[in-house]
């Protein structure tokens, strides 16, 4: 590292054996890259140690000043892009408040029936499955109906239950407990049940992302929402 820096000083016309240049080399050798302040130190050391009978060429000075400007500009651009990235990736309070009164599709096992009866949801599969089933139970844990979705590709598979029990009776409005089972040729496939639920409130902490309050599910991060209805 030190030898590389010494060669850089030499190419700039700096006498590395002088005290000022040696101090500059010692300081800069601890860094893996040169910033704008490093360039200024090098130029100052160069001017302090240049041969008065053979001063640094004006063209070289202009080129070095251009390097300082370019380095500073790149650093400022990086800071600006980081701020833009953080802004785009974050959810503002006003964005989160817009969820209130809407329904969201998110992971959960509890679901309420629609006013017209039945409910809709989805199964999220990590891999392809040859057999996917959705079981719907009442508050007492009794199975009301089982939906067979058959073969499904990895991803999200939607389902819609008409609100009837296996015997054809009206199952009511719930709440219902929904569970899913998925397998591929007898081998279990990791899956998650997604339910539609209304957003009752939004919490906006002093730090961190807003959190949605969803009846029957609890606290849901905005990032956990798969779809908004």
Secondary structure, DSSP 8 states (H G I E B T S, - for coil): -HHHHHHHHHHTT--TTSHHHHHHHHHHTT-SS--HHHHHHHHHHHHHHSBTTB---HHHHHHHHHHHHHHHHHHHHHHHHHHHHHHHHS--HHHHHTTTT-EEEEE-SEE---TTS-EEEEEEESS-EEEEEEEEE-TTS-EEEEEEEEEE-SEEEEEEE-SB-TTS-B--S--EEEEEEEEETTEE--EEEEEEEEEEEEE--SSS--EEEETTTEEEEGGG--EE-
